[in-house]
Amino acid sequence: MHGKVYIVGAGPGDPGLLTVKAIRAIEKADVILYDKLVGDEIIEMIKQMNKKMIYAGKRSNERGLERQKEINELMKKYALEGKIVVRLKGGDPFVFGRGCVEAEFLSKEGIPLEIIPGVSSINSVPAYAGIPLTHPELSSSVLVVTGRDDIEAWKQTPLQGTIVILMGRDTLPGICEKLINAGRGPSTPVAVIEKGTTREQRVIIGVLEDIVEKVRRAKLKGATLVVVGDVVNFSNILNGSKKI
Ligand SMILES: C[S@@+](CC[C@H](N)C(=O)[O-])C[C@H]1O[C@@H](n2cnc3c(N)ncnc32)[C@H](O)[C@@H]1O
């Protein structure tokens, strides 16, 4: 009997930014595997619950790949024992968090998993400092990069990196055309997500050259977010949502 692994975002540190879903998963967990960036107050809170807690962040001088294998095996071991495991990560697990690597591993091992997104530092840390990322007159886009890349890599984002487009439902035909003209391959994967995370969520997967027709047939009406880039292919592997 397999247990289950919840890959959970703990938010940026303030326990008030843990989601209700995260707290519920923690409450029912047998084992918590937590990362370095999970806030101290959150760790203290979980300690009061008398859960088995294992530090699963990187140790100093440790090679990332070896440690990742070790963490994967820990998740697998407890899940195969039938345990409920919470893999608790700072911020959101799918934002520079290797949550994707762990989810892919579990999925390939046939271990039941669920992703519980967290409040990412991307927007919450600036917000606590009184900084809005967008403003009707000052900025209508946000570039998220790591400081490990150089500016040349940043410039490649429109051609290679992931693009998340908000409010793009009605302008999708022009966006796809312009991205192809700008050098993005016509077979670049695209996901169009309507009413994401709600009971009515719909996910339409296509590529730059056919997504417009698929979206037209689906007659979307609600709030829509578009993701462009190879990461969209993970949707097949992790298969977390209803797709058209
Ligand atoms: C490996 S990334 C993980 C990001 C995380 N998954 C998220 O969604 O926020 C770690 C980096 O996120 C940023 N970060 C995360 N939490 C933060 C916080 N509370 N304050 C400032 N920066 C934070 C720092 O730049 C840190 O080096």
PDBQT file of the ligand as one rigid body, heavy atoms in Angstrom, charges set to zero:
ROOT
HETATM    1  C1  LIG A 301      15.843  28.479  -4.416  1.00  0.00    +0.000 C 
HETATM    2  S1  LIG A 301      14.901  29.947  -4.440  1.00  0.00    +0.000 S 
HETATM    3  C2  LIG A 301      13.342  29.355  -3.927  1.00  0.00    +0.000 C 
HETATM    4  C3  LIG A 301      12.206  30.300  -4.204  1.00  0.00    +0.000 C 
HETATM    5  C4  LIG A 301      10.900  29.827  -3.631  1.00  0.00    +0.000 C 
HETATM    6  N1  LIG A 301      10.489  28.554  -4.221  1.00  0.00    +0.000 N 
HETATM    7  C5  LIG A 301       9.787  30.842  -3.805  1.00  0.00    +0.000 C 
HETATM    8  O1  LIG A 301       8.803  30.607  -4.504  1.00  0.00    +0.000 OA
HETATM    9  O2  LIG A 301       9.903  31.901  -3.175  1.00  0.00    +0.000 OA
HETATM   10  C6  LIG A 301      15.526  30.734  -3.029  1.00  0.00    +0.000 C 
HETATM   11  C7  LIG A 301      15.573  32.237  -3.179  1.00  0.00    +0.000 C 
HETATM   12  O3  LIG A 301      14.265  32.812  -3.023  1.00  0.00    +0.000 OA
HETATM   13  C8  LIG A 301      14.376  34.090  -2.421  1.00  0.00    +0.000 C 
HETATM   14  N2  LIG A 301      13.601  34.095  -1.181  1.00  0.00    +0.000 N 
HETATM   15  C9  LIG A 301      12.782  33.080  -0.747  1.00  0.00    +0.000 A 
HETATM   16  N3  LIG A 301      12.151  33.436   0.412  1.00  0.00    +0.000 NA
HETATM   17  C10 LIG A 301      12.586  34.701   0.677  1.00  0.00    +0.000 A 
HETATM   18  C11 LIG A 301      12.341  35.625   1.730  1.00  0.00    +0.000 A 
HETATM   19  N4  LIG A 301      11.518  35.324   2.733  1.00  0.00    +0.000 N 
HETATM   20  N5  LIG A 301      12.944  36.846   1.677  1.00  0.00    +0.000 NA
HETATM   21  C12 LIG A 301      13.760  37.161   0.666  1.00  0.00    +0.000 A 
HETATM   22  N6  LIG A 301      14.054  36.330  -0.340  1.00  0.00    +0.000 NA
HETATM   23  C13 LIG A 301      13.483  35.123  -0.326  1.00  0.00    +0.000 A 
HETATM   24  C14 LIG A 301      15.866  34.332  -2.155  1.00  0.00    +0.000 C 
HETATM   25  O4  LIG A 301      16.375  34.990  -3.290  1.00  0.00    +0.000 OA
HETATM   26  C15 LIG A 301      16.385  32.917  -2.110  1.00  0.00    +0.000 C 
HETATM   27  O5  LIG A 301      17.756  32.848  -2.388  1.00  0.00    +0.000 OA
ENDROOT
TORSDOF 0
